[in-house]
Amino acid sequence: MNNNRVTAIDFETANKYPASVCAVGISVMEDGAVGEGYYTLIKVDPSLGPWSRWNIAVHGILPEQTENAPEFRDIYRDLCDRLENGLVCAHNARFDMGCLKAACLQSGRRIPYVRWFDTVELSRKVFPDLSHHRLNDMCDLLSIPLDHHNAASDAEGCILIVANIMELTGIYDIEELLRTYKVRIHEL
């Protein structure tokens, strides 16, 4: 386990089903440095039903944009490689971990072992006086550029929240930071 590696992940979905992932963004911070991000559109399994107008309005991805995109099973190995060796985080992480699990089950892939935490919970512990801890609110507070609901930007915003909190607290070991602020580490 590398205590100096944190990987942020963000999924967008085509409809109400968590397996209907249509985009994923990943951003990795190792030894305090944020590396190049990963982003791809994902072709949605048609058995999951039609795209929701509400979801499209949120993220702006149209069904035709994903027609030639790789399917989840085609990016599965890339995702697993990026999620290994460290902790994974997401903002409202239960949603993203639910998407990962559901997409694995839908595509017949093994659910990867992931240790994860939620940056909403971390934000609430570090900034208890804020009225909201949404991703866009946290990024505004910390002057982090954000193209909200773009999976690549959301993942980078999430990892930069962690980096900023490390800088503010002076605690650069992620597990020590989470212990100090009593933020739970979950397992998938």
C-alpha positions as CSV (number, residue, x, y, z in Angstrom):
1,M,0.0,0.0,0.0
2,N,1.4,3.4,-1.0
3,N,0.5,6.1,1.5
4,N,1.6,8.7,-1.0
5,R,-0.8,7.8,-3.8
6,V,-4.4,8.9,-4.1
7,T,-6.6,8.3,-7.2
8,A,-9.8,10.3,-7.8
9,I,-12.5,8.9,-10.0
10,D,-15.7,10.3,-11.4
11,F,-18.4,8.7,-13.5
12,E,-21.2,10.2,-15.5
13,T,-24.2,8.0,-16.3
14,A,-26.7,7.9,-19.2
15,N,-29.8,7.3,-17.0
16,K,-30.8,6.3,-13.5
17,Y,-29.0,2.9,-13.6
18,P,-25.5,3.0,-12.0
19,A,-24.2,0.6,-14.7
20,S,-25.1,3.1,-17.4
21,V,-21.7,4.7,-17.2
22,C,-21.1,6.9,-20.3
23,A,-17.9,8.7,-19.2
24,V,-15.1,8.3,-16.6
25,G,-12.4,10.6,-15.4
26,I,-9.4,9.7,-13.2
27,S,-6.8,11.9,-11.7
28,V,-3.8,10.6,-9.7
29,M,-1.7,12.3,-7.1
30,E,1.5,10.6,-6.1
31,D,4.1,12.0,-3.7
32,G,2.2,15.4,-3.8
33,A,2.3,15.7,-7.6
34,V,-0.8,15.4,-9.7
35,G,-0.1,13.5,-12.9
36,E,-1.8,13.5,-16.3
37,G,-5.5,12.6,-16.1
38,Y,-7.4,9.8,-17.8
39,Y,-10.7,10.4,-19.5
40,T,-12.9,8.4,-21.9
41,L,-16.4,8.3,-23.1
42,I,-18.0,4.8,-22.7
43,K,-20.5,3.1,-25.0
44,V,-23.6,2.3,-22.9
45,D,-25.0,-1.2,-22.9
46,P,-28.4,-0.7,-24.7
47,S,-30.0,-3.3,-22.4
48,L,-29.8,-0.6,-19.7
49,G,-32.6,1.4,-21.4
50,P,-32.8,4.8,-23.0
51,W,-30.7,7.9,-22.1
52,S,-32.4,10.2,-19.7
53,R,-32.9,13.8,-20.8
54,W,-32.2,14.9,-17.2
55,N,-28.8,13.1,-17.2
56,I,-27.9,14.7,-20.6
57,A,-28.8,18.1,-19.3
58,V,-26.5,17.6,-16.3
59,H,-23.4,16.4,-18.2
60,G,-24.0,17.4,-21.8
61,I,-23.0,14.0,-23.3
62,L,-25.2,12.9,-26.1
63,P,-25.9,9.2,-27.0
64,E,-24.4,9.6,-30.4
65,Q,-21.1,10.8,-28.9
66,T,-20.6,7.4,-27.3
67,E,-21.6,5.2,-30.3
68,N,-18.0,4.6,-31.3
69,A,-16.6,4.8,-27.7
70,P,-15.1,1.7,-26.0
71,E,-17.4,-0.4,-23.9
72,F,-16.8,-0.7,-20.2
73,R,-15.3,-4.1,-20.6
74,D,-12.7,-2.6,-23.0
75,I,-11.5,0.0,-20.5
76,Y,-11.8,-2.3,-17.4
77,R,-8.1,-3.2,-17.3
78,D,-7.0,0.5,-17.7
79,L,-9.3,1.4,-14.8
80,C,-8.0,-1.4,-12.6
81,D,-4.4,-0.4,-13.3
82,R,-5.1,3.2,-12.3
83,L,-7.0,2.2,-9.2
84,E,-4.3,-0.1,-7.8
85,N,-1.7,0.9,-5.2
86,G,-3.2,3.5,-3.1
87,L,-6.5,4.9,-1.9
88,V,-9.3,5.9,-4.2
89,C,-11.5,8.9,-3.6
90,A,-14.5,10.6,-5.1
91,H,-16.9,13.4,-4.2
92,N,-20.1,11.7,-3.1
93,A,-18.1,8.5,-3.5
94,R,-21.0,6.1,-2.9
95,F,-22.3,7.1,-6.3
96,D,-19.0,6.5,-8.1
97,M,-18.2,3.3,-6.2
98,G,-21.8,2.1,-7.0
99,C,-21.2,2.9,-10.7
100,L,-17.9,1.0,-10.7
101,K,-19.5,-2.1,-9.0
102,A,-22.6,-2.0,-11.2
103,A,-20.6,-1.6,-14.4
104,C,-18.4,-4.5,-13.5
105,L,-21.4,-6.8,-12.7
106,Q,-23.2,-5.7,-15.9
107,S,-20.1,-6.4,-18.1
108,G,-19.2,-9.7,-16.3
109,R,-16.0,-8.3,-14.9
110,R,-14.5,-9.0,-11.4
111,I,-15.2,-6.1,-9.0
112,P,-11.7,-4.8,-8.2
113,Y,-10.6,-4.5,-4.6
114,V,-10.6,-0.8,-3.8
115,R,-10.0,1.0,-0.6
116,W,-11.8,4.4,-0.8
117,F,-12.9,7.5,1.0
118,D,-15.3,10.3,0.3
119,T,-14.0,13.8,-0.2
120,V,-17.4,15.2,0.9
121,E,-16.8,13.6,4.3
122,L,-13.2,14.9,4.4
123,S,-14.4,18.4,3.4
124,R,-17.1,18.4,6.1
125,K,-14.5,17.5,8.8
126,V,-11.9,20.1,7.7
127,F,-14.4,22.9,6.9
128,P,-17.3,22.3,9.3
129,D,-18.7,25.8,9.2
130,L,-19.5,25.8,5.5
131,S,-23.2,25.5,4.6
132,H,-22.5,23.3,1.6
133,H,-19.7,20.9,0.6
134,R,-20.7,20.1,-3.0
135,L,-17.8,19.7,-5.4
136,N,-18.4,23.1,-7.1
137,D,-18.6,24.8,-3.7
138,M,-15.3,23.2,-2.5
139,C,-13.6,24.1,-5.8
140,D,-14.8,27.7,-5.5
141,L,-13.6,27.9,-1.9
142,L,-10.1,26.6,-2.8
143,S,-9.9,28.4,-6.2
144,I,-9.8,25.2,-8.2
145,P,-10.9,25.5,-11.8
146,L,-13.9,23.2,-12.5
147,D,-15.9,22.3,-15.6
148,H,-18.6,20.7,-13.4
149,H,-20.0,17.4,-14.6
150,N,-17.1,16.8,-17.0
151,A,-15.8,13.6,-15.5
152,A,-12.1,14.6,-16.1
153,S,-12.5,18.0,-14.5
154,D,-14.5,16.6,-11.6
155,A,-11.8,13.9,-10.9
156,E,-9.1,16.6,-11.1
157,G,-11.1,18.9,-8.8
158,C,-11.6,16.1,-6.3
159,I,-7.8,15.3,-6.2
160,L,-7.0,19.0,-5.9
161,I,-9.3,19.2,-2.9
162,V,-7.2,16.5,-1.3
163,A,-4.0,18.3,-2.3
164,N,-5.2,21.6,-0.9
165,I,-6.3,20.0,2.4
166,M,-2.9,18.4,2.7
167,E,-1.3,21.8,2.2
168,L,-3.6,23.5,4.7
169,T,-3.2,20.9,7.4
170,G,0.5,20.1,6.8
171,I,-0.4,16.3,6.8
172,Y,0.9,14.7,3.6
173,D,0.3,11.1,4.4
174,I,-3.2,10.3,3.2
175,E,-4.0,7.7,5.8
176,E,-2.7,9.9,8.6
177,L,-4.8,12.7,7.3
178,L,-7.9,10.5,7.2
179,R,-7.2,9.2,10.8
180,T,-6.7,12.7,12.1
181,Y,-10.0,13.9,10.8
182,K,-11.8,10.6,11.5
183,V,-12.7,10.0,7.8
184,R,-13.7,6.4,7.1
185,I,-11.9,4.2,4.7
186,H,-14.3,1.8,3.0
187,E,-13.6,-1.3,0.9
188,L,-15.3,-2.3,-2.4
